[in-house]
Amino acid sequence: MRNYFLILAVFTILTGCDKIDELTKFDIEYNQTVVIPSTTGINLPFDIYTPETETNSESEFEVNDTRKDLIEEIQLKKLELTITSPDSADFSFLESIEVYISAEDVEEIKIAWLDDVPETTSNKLQLDTSDMDLKEYIKKDKFNLRLNTVTDEVINQDHELDVNSTFFVDAKILGL
């Protein structure tokens, strides 16, 4: 009988910890805007930089009842590009795209890509994402994204893109 209560107590503690652990998992979203200029050459890689993005990580962590020092891992969950101008544009002009993240005192790394952009595509493009731990970038005050693109057709108008990223955060609750 004593073993039964011990097993029941251990089970209760473990399932309770799992529920508490779920409370410290949340998403942070960032939105940036970039412009692909109209005179870009064909089949030549070129870089486009997002403006420096403030992470507001301290307040994001506080809203989710955690702190920077309790973050276990941050991964890029989703990166989506949306053409906002011109209205009728789609991503058929792109051959490939890679997205890199950088922050102060942290080495730049590739976090998203699409090697063969489909010819018949819409004004939205979902990129493949890496499973790397990005906590050192998001814990900083600011980060930058660099888009390395290759076009396969001439574009005669500037294309304005929204870069929407969602980061999954896993933190310890009160240091547990």
URQUI-V417209 format. One line per field, one symbol per residue. ss: DSSP state (H for helix, E for strand, L for the rest). phi: phi as a letter, one per 40 degrees, with the letter a starting at -180 (. if undefined). burial: b if it has 24 or more other ideal C-beta (glycine too) atoms within 12 Angstrom, else e. A space follows every 50 residues. Layout:
BEGIN
ss: ???
phi: ???
burial: ???
END
This chain:
BEGIN
ss: LHHHHHHHHHHHHHHHHHHHHHLLEEEEEEEEEEEELLLLLLLLEEEEEL LLEELLHHHHHHHLLLLHHHEEEEEEEEEEEEEEELLLLLHHHEEEEEEE EEELLEEEEEEEEELLLLLLLLLEEELEELLLLLHHHHLLLEEEEEEEEE ELLLLLLLEEEEEEEEEEEEELLLLL
phi: .ccccccccccccccccccccccbbabbbbbbbbbcccccccfbcabbbc cdbccfcdccccdcfabdcbccabbccabbbbcbacdccbcccccaabbb baadgbccbcbaaacbccccbbcbacccbcbccbcccccccaabbbbbbb cbacbbbcbcbcbbbbbcbbbccfgc
burial: eeeeeeeeeeeeeeeeeeeeeeebbbebbbebbbbbeeebeeeeebebbb eebebebeebbeebebebebbeebbbbbbbbbbeeeeebbbebbbbbbbb bbbeeeeeebbbbbeebeeeeeeebebebeeeebbbbbbbebbbbbbbbb beeebeeebbbbbbbbbbbbbbbeee
END
